[in-house]
Amino acid sequence: MQEWLTAELRTLDLGDKRLNARQAMILDKLAARPKDSLPGATCSWAELPAAYRFCDNQRITPEKVLAPHRAATIERIRREAVVLIAQDTTELVLDRDPEKGFGKLTSQIGLLDHVQIAVTPLGQHLGVTRCLLAGLVALLPIGGFVLTVVYLERSIAESWLARQPFYFPGLGLIAST
């Protein structure tokens, strides 16, 4: 495994040594071939189903996968005098029109990916501090508002969105103009 990845995963604890080893293997393969998907990055037919089983494991959550990177990011932040936390929400459209290509989420099915990254004033990337994925189910125009129906994983539902006034666990209802 690459030396930097070993350092990044120093605090990895998924509750099972085999799961820890599988996450390290998957990340090592993806880091070696960053433009490839899992089928392209894995080297054998045995590795691919194992990677899919890892992703499908009920004990694996996005927070647990990101936790060691977040801990390493916080260590890097502490060494800096000034750090900026930039955030961005990216819309990933899954049902694109072949003629129009990819577009802005309006009435389509897709994902909202909200990421916070730490950077120095000179632009050195220190890491991801937060990542929130939400599956967009529908955008419904209702009397000047757009009702956004979002599916969230339970672990995400218990985080900051759970404190929003129009949020319901399992299915978020958030009104916006």
Backbone bond lengths (Angstrom), bond angles and torsions (degrees), N, CA, C in turn:
res aa  C-N    CA-C-N  psi(-1)  N-CA   C-N-CA  omega(-1)  CA-C   N-CA-C  phi
1 M - - - 1.451 - - 1.525 108.34 -
2 Q 1.345 114.64 148.37 1.449 120.86 -179.42 1.537 109.86 -64.58
3 E 1.333 116.63 141.58 1.462 122.09 -174.91 1.535 112.77 -58.82
4 W 1.329 116.72 -42.80 1.467 119.83 -178.54 1.519 111.21 -64.27
5 L 1.338 116.81 -33.27 1.461 120.73 -179.14 1.526 110.71 -71.41
6 T 1.316 116.74 -37.82 1.461 120.64 176.23 1.528 109.91 -59.88
7 A 1.333 116.63 -43.56 1.470 120.96 178.37 1.532 110.69 -65.91
8 E 1.320 117.35 -39.81 1.465 121.83 -178.23 1.533 111.07 -65.75
9 L 1.312 117.09 -34.71 1.473 121.66 -176.40 1.524 113.00 -95.01
10 R 1.325 117.36 13.97 1.467 122.13 -176.58 1.529 112.61 -53.11
11 T 1.322 118.86 -37.55 1.471 121.70 -177.02 1.535 113.04 -98.06
12 L 1.318 117.75 11.04 1.470 121.54 -178.72 1.526 110.69 -60.70
13 D 1.328 116.30 126.63 1.459 121.42 176.61 1.525 109.02 -149.33
14 L 1.323 115.72 96.01 1.463 121.58 178.39 1.528 111.41 -95.57
15 G 1.341 116.63 7.26 1.461 120.48 177.86 1.513 114.09 85.67
16 D 1.319 118.16 2.60 1.469 122.65 -178.50 1.532 107.38 -156.28
17 K 1.322 116.39 124.85 1.469 120.72 -178.48 1.522 112.33 -57.77
18 R 1.338 116.49 -34.76 1.466 119.97 -179.89 1.528 111.32 -66.96
19 L 1.338 116.60 -39.95 1.463 119.92 177.09 1.527 110.69 -66.56
20 N 1.331 117.04 -40.36 1.466 120.64 176.20 1.527 110.50 -58.57
21 A 1.332 116.19 -45.75 1.466 120.55 -179.40 1.529 110.99 -65.66
22 R 1.324 116.94 -38.33 1.467 120.40 179.84 1.528 110.50 -66.36
23 Q 1.353 118.07 -43.35 1.465 119.58 177.93 1.525 110.36 -61.88
24 A 1.320 117.07 -42.91 1.465 120.27 179.25 1.530 110.69 -61.54
25 M 1.334 117.39 -42.07 1.462 121.33 179.79 1.528 110.85 -64.19
26 I 1.327 116.64 -45.11 1.469 120.22 -179.28 1.524 110.23 -62.28
27 L 1.326 117.02 -46.90 1.466 120.41 -179.74 1.518 111.87 -64.23
28 D 1.328 116.92 -37.72 1.464 120.91 177.73 1.530 110.73 -62.65
29 K 1.322 116.54 -44.28 1.472 120.94 179.03 1.525 111.17 -64.93
30 L 1.343 116.75 -45.11 1.467 120.12 -179.48 1.530 111.64 -67.96
31 A 1.332 117.69 -35.32 1.469 120.81 178.32 1.528 110.91 -67.24
32 A 1.328 116.85 -33.92 1.467 120.73 179.22 1.530 111.42 -72.43
33 R 1.340 116.75 -26.62 1.467 121.76 -179.35 1.527 109.24 -135.64
34 P 1.350 117.71 70.20 1.460 121.49 -171.04 1.523 115.68 -64.68
35 K 1.297 118.94 -19.67 1.469 120.80 179.71 1.521 112.56 -87.42
36 D 1.326 116.81 -9.00 1.460 121.08 -176.05 1.527 111.83 -93.27
37 S 1.323 115.20 154.49 1.461 121.63 171.53 1.533 107.62 -83.20
38 L 1.318 116.92 -179.17 1.467 119.59 178.84 1.528 112.61 -55.93
39 P 1.340 119.93 -45.64 1.466 117.90 179.46 1.533 113.09 -60.40
40 G 1.320 117.75 -35.54 1.459 120.34 -179.74 1.508 113.24 -77.93
41 A 1.323 116.78 -31.10 1.467 120.49 -175.67 1.522 112.97 -83.27
42 T 1.331 117.42 -31.13 1.464 119.35 179.87 1.523 109.06 -76.35
43 C 1.314 115.34 148.05 1.471 120.35 -172.77 1.522 113.86 -93.25
44 S 1.310 118.36 -18.96 1.459 119.22 -177.02 1.529 109.80 -139.18
45 W 1.324 114.87 163.82 1.462 120.07 178.28 1.519 110.84 -67.07
46 A 1.329 118.40 -25.59 1.465 120.81 177.78 1.531 111.04 -71.80
47 E 1.346 116.78 -35.75 1.467 120.39 -178.83 1.522 112.36 -68.77
48 L 1.320 117.80 -36.26 1.464 120.57 -176.22 1.534 112.13 -65.12
49 P 1.339 119.83 -52.64 1.475 118.11 177.53 1.525 112.11 -61.53
50 A 1.335 117.34 -33.10 1.466 120.35 178.14 1.530 110.05 -64.70
51 A 1.325 117.21 -40.12 1.470 121.32 177.46 1.520 110.52 -65.03
52 Y 1.330 117.16 -42.01 1.463 120.51 177.90 1.532 111.11 -65.25
53 R 1.331 117.77 -39.44 1.474 120.69 176.99 1.533 110.19 -62.62
54 F 1.323 116.68 -39.24 1.464 121.06 177.48 1.527 109.91 -59.70
55 C 1.330 116.59 -48.82 1.469 121.32 -178.39 1.522 112.03 -64.88
56 D 1.326 117.00 -28.84 1.462 121.99 -177.60 1.534 112.68 -89.60
57 N 1.322 117.39 -4.78 1.456 122.13 -176.99 1.527 110.01 -67.94
58 Q 1.326 116.88 128.98 1.465 122.24 -178.11 1.532 112.67 -63.08
59 R 1.342 116.98 -24.92 1.466 120.12 -178.85 1.531 112.56 -81.41
60 I 1.318 116.92 -9.55 1.464 121.34 -178.97 1.521 108.54 -95.92
61 T 1.325 116.38 123.54 1.463 121.50 177.08 1.525 108.31 -123.52
62 P 1.328 117.16 157.89 1.464 118.93 176.68 1.529 112.23 -55.85
63 E 1.341 116.98 -37.81 1.469 120.32 179.96 1.524 111.45 -63.63
64 K 1.334 117.22 -41.49 1.462 120.49 -179.53 1.529 111.36 -68.48
65 V 1.329 116.31 -37.16 1.476 120.22 179.02 1.524 110.10 -67.27
66 L 1.323 116.84 -40.60 1.464 121.49 -177.57 1.531 112.95 -80.35
67 A 1.335 118.47 -20.61 1.473 122.82 -173.15 1.531 114.33 -51.62
68 P 1.332 120.91 -47.87 1.467 117.98 -178.93 1.531 112.77 -66.51
69 H 1.325 116.90 -35.60 1.471 119.78 177.25 1.526 109.65 -66.52
70 R 1.329 116.14 -41.40 1.464 119.99 179.17 1.527 110.21 -62.76
71 A 1.332 118.11 -42.84 1.470 121.48 178.38 1.531 110.79 -62.18
72 A 1.340 116.98 -42.43 1.467 120.58 178.37 1.528 110.39 -66.60
73 T 1.334 116.62 -35.96 1.470 121.05 177.64 1.521 110.06 -64.03
74 I 1.321 117.31 -43.83 1.472 120.91 179.55 1.533 110.16 -62.56
75 E 1.326 117.27 -38.59 1.469 120.04 175.63 1.531 110.60 -60.66
76 R 1.333 117.21 -42.62 1.466 120.61 179.25 1.531 111.00 -67.37
77 I 1.327 116.90 -37.80 1.467 121.35 178.27 1.528 110.54 -61.28
78 R 1.319 116.91 -42.51 1.473 121.26 -178.21 1.525 112.73 -62.43
79 R 1.315 117.76 -23.29 1.473 121.14 -179.89 1.531 112.85 -84.02
80 E 1.328 117.07 -7.59 1.468 121.45 -176.57 1.527 110.88 -102.44
81 A 1.337 115.88 146.86 1.469 120.91 176.94 1.525 111.00 -74.05
82 V 1.338 117.10 -40.38 1.463 122.70 -178.68 1.523 108.22 -134.65
83 V 1.329 115.98 132.42 1.461 121.67 177.67 1.522 108.47 -134.62
84 L 1.306 115.82 136.44 1.460 121.93 175.84 1.525 108.31 -102.86
85 I 1.319 116.81 138.19 1.462 121.13 174.87 1.529 106.43 -109.08
86 A 1.312 115.38 105.20 1.467 121.27 178.94 1.521 108.49 -94.66
87 Q 1.327 115.71 146.64 1.459 118.52 178.25 1.519 110.11 -131.37
88 D 1.313 114.39 151.89 1.453 120.08 -178.83 1.524 108.57 -150.95
89 T 1.311 115.72 144.65 1.456 120.95 172.08 1.519 107.82 -115.03
90 T 1.305 116.12 122.84 1.455 122.39 179.53 1.514 108.84 -108.60
91 E 1.321 115.63 135.87 1.456 121.35 177.40 1.520 108.96 -98.02
92 L 1.314 116.63 122.63 1.459 121.94 179.77 1.525 107.87 -109.63
93 V 1.318 116.76 107.06 1.461 121.82 -177.58 1.524 108.67 -86.64
94 L 1.325 115.78 126.22 1.467 120.29 -177.57 1.519 113.13 -100.14
95 D 1.308 118.07 -15.82 1.470 120.16 -177.51 1.529 110.10 -117.33
96 R 1.311 115.99 59.76 1.460 120.03 -174.79 1.521 111.65 -72.62
97 D 1.313 115.01 151.25 1.458 123.20 174.58 1.531 107.32 -82.20
98 P 1.339 119.10 124.18 1.461 120.73 -177.39 1.534 113.28 -57.91
99 E 1.338 117.51 -28.56 1.464 120.43 -179.65 1.520 112.32 -83.97
100 K 1.334 117.45 -35.97 1.455 121.21 -178.33 1.522 112.84 -89.39
101 G 1.322 117.22 -21.55 1.461 120.21 -176.98 1.515 110.96 80.17
102 F 1.305 115.48 -159.08 1.454 120.43 -179.51 1.521 109.40 -79.40
103 G 1.308 117.03 148.24 1.451 120.35 -178.95 1.502 111.74 -146.72
104 K 1.320 115.71 -172.42 1.452 122.63 179.66 1.531 108.99 -75.30
105 L 1.320 116.27 143.21 1.457 120.20 177.30 1.522 109.16 -66.84
106 T 1.300 116.46 118.11 1.466 120.75 176.29 1.515 107.98 -126.91
107 S 1.315 117.33 -66.59 1.459 119.74 176.98 1.526 109.88 -125.34
108 Q 1.313 115.84 19.97 1.457 120.35 -176.55 1.522 112.08 -94.13
109 I 1.293 113.93 171.15 1.456 121.47 174.41 1.521 107.03 -96.08
110 G 1.313 117.20 135.97 1.451 119.62 -179.57 1.518 111.65 -176.06
111 L 1.317 114.65 -163.39 1.456 121.54 -179.92 1.515 110.29 -123.64
112 L 1.306 115.99 146.01 1.448 121.85 168.29 1.527 106.20 -106.81
113 D 1.313 117.09 124.78 1.460 123.09 -178.28 1.521 107.50 -115.66
114 H 1.326 116.76 106.69 1.465 121.23 -179.99 1.520 107.88 -104.15
115 V 1.325 116.38 119.13 1.459 122.01 -174.87 1.520 109.57 -125.01
116 Q 1.336 115.86 140.95 1.455 122.32 170.96 1.521 106.96 -115.67
117 I 1.341 116.28 127.12 1.463 119.95 179.15 1.518 109.70 -121.33
118 A 1.310 115.15 146.64 1.462 121.63 177.39 1.525 108.28 -98.00
119 V 1.331 115.93 130.97 1.457 121.83 178.29 1.522 109.15 -137.70
120 T 1.324 116.31 153.60 1.460 120.46 173.64 1.523 108.08 -82.01
121 P 1.330 118.81 164.95 1.468 120.30 176.93 1.534 113.34 -58.81
122 L 1.333 116.82 -23.09 1.466 120.37 177.49 1.520 112.67 -88.05
123 G 1.335 116.63 2.06 1.459 120.33 175.02 1.512 115.94 92.90
124 Q 1.340 118.13 7.55 1.469 119.31 177.74 1.529 108.70 -72.76
125 H 1.325 115.94 124.04 1.462 122.28 -178.88 1.522 108.89 -76.79
126 L 1.346 116.13 123.77 1.458 120.96 -179.85 1.519 112.83 -99.43
127 G 1.327 116.80 -21.32 1.458 119.41 177.55 1.514 112.78 141.22
128 V 1.329 115.15 177.16 1.455 123.27 179.97 1.527 108.12 -92.36
129 T 1.335 116.18 128.79 1.463 119.77 177.77 1.527 112.16 -98.88
130 R 1.313 116.74 -21.88 1.474 120.70 -178.70 1.521 109.11 -156.56
131 C 1.316 116.61 141.77 1.457 121.50 175.94 1.523 107.22 -142.97
132 L 1.317 116.16 121.63 1.458 121.51 -179.77 1.518 108.20 -122.99
133 L 1.312 116.54 119.33 1.463 121.98 176.55 1.515 108.88 -106.33
134 A 1.313 115.95 132.51 1.454 120.89 176.83 1.519 108.19 -133.15
135 G 1.312 117.14 134.57 1.455 121.40 177.60 1.514 110.36 -90.27
136 L 1.319 116.41 118.90 1.455 120.57 -179.69 1.524 109.48 -79.76
137 V 1.322 115.76 122.85 1.452 121.32 179.52 1.524 110.48 -95.46
138 A 1.344 117.44 -44.59 1.465 119.43 -177.78 1.518 110.88 -162.87
139 L 1.332 115.31 151.01 1.464 122.82 169.34 1.522 106.48 -119.97
140 L 1.322 117.28 117.37 1.451 121.14 -174.18 1.526 110.29 -118.69
141 P 1.372 118.62 115.62 1.468 119.39 177.05 1.525 110.57 -71.80
142 I 1.348 115.61 125.15 1.467 120.60 -179.76 1.526 107.74 -137.44
143 G 1.323 117.62 108.25 1.451 123.70 173.55 1.514 116.32 46.31
144 G 1.314 119.17 54.91 1.454 122.05 177.56 1.520 114.20 87.42
145 F 1.299 116.40 -11.51 1.458 121.22 176.54 1.520 108.77 -111.15
146 V 1.315 115.58 162.47 1.455 120.52 171.20 1.514 106.29 -117.34
147 L 1.321 116.26 116.67 1.452 120.86 177.81 1.524 107.43 -83.75
148 T 1.310 115.59 119.43 1.460 121.28 -178.91 1.520 108.23 -102.07
149 V 1.303 117.05 120.62 1.456 122.05 178.04 1.524 107.00 -103.13
150 V 1.326 115.02 117.99 1.461 121.01 -173.31 1.519 109.02 -124.98
151 Y 1.322 116.13 134.68 1.469 120.64 172.93 1.514 108.44 -94.61
152 L 1.315 117.19 129.54 1.453 122.19 178.47 1.516 109.96 -124.73
153 E 1.323 115.67 144.14 1.461 119.59 172.81 1.528 108.47 -63.87
154 R 1.316 117.83 150.54 1.464 121.75 -177.50 1.526 111.36 -57.50
155 S 1.331 117.60 -40.82 1.464 119.88 -178.41 1.528 110.39 -63.57
156 I 1.337 117.15 -35.33 1.459 120.60 177.10 1.520 108.99 -73.32
157 A 1.326 116.43 -37.87 1.463 120.78 -177.92 1.520 111.42 -59.66
158 E 1.325 117.24 -30.84 1.456 120.75 -178.60 1.520 112.17 -82.73
159 S 1.322 117.76 0.07 1.461 120.51 -179.89 1.518 109.93 -92.30
160 W 1.320 117.48 -145.81 1.468 121.95 -171.88 1.522 114.33 -60.84
161 L 1.338 119.38 -31.36 1.467 119.56 -178.97 1.520 112.07 -66.39
162 A 1.325 116.72 -26.76 1.459 119.88 -179.58 1.523 111.45 -63.07
163 R 1.316 117.46 -19.53 1.465 121.10 179.55 1.525 112.60 -88.47
164 Q 1.330 117.81 -1.65 1.461 120.90 -179.34 1.534 109.45 -78.78
165 P 1.343 117.75 144.96 1.467 120.24 -173.22 1.530 115.59 -66.73
166 F 1.331 119.11 -26.76 1.464 120.68 -177.58 1.521 112.00 -110.63
167 Y 1.328 116.45 34.55 1.457 120.74 -176.62 1.520 110.10 -109.97
168 F 1.333 115.50 137.74 1.459 121.50 176.56 1.519 107.90 -127.11
169 P 1.359 119.76 127.08 1.468 121.63 -177.42 1.525 111.75 -52.98
170 G 1.322 115.77 137.93 1.461 122.51 179.27 1.513 112.23 88.73
171 L 1.336 116.95 -36.52 1.455 121.09 178.62 1.520 106.87 -143.53
172 G 1.310 116.70 111.49 1.461 119.60 -176.95 1.513 110.51 -90.13
173 L 1.294 117.32 133.70 1.450 122.14 174.99 1.520 107.29 -117.21
174 I 1.314 116.66 109.20 1.449 120.33 -175.30 1.516 107.87 -124.77
175 A 1.319 117.79 120.91 1.466 121.67 -179.34 1.517 109.79 -90.96
176 S 1.319 116.74 137.02 1.461 121.11 176.53 1.507 109.04 -146.04
177 T 1.338 116.66 161.14 1.454 120.08 -179.74 1.514 110.55 -92.02
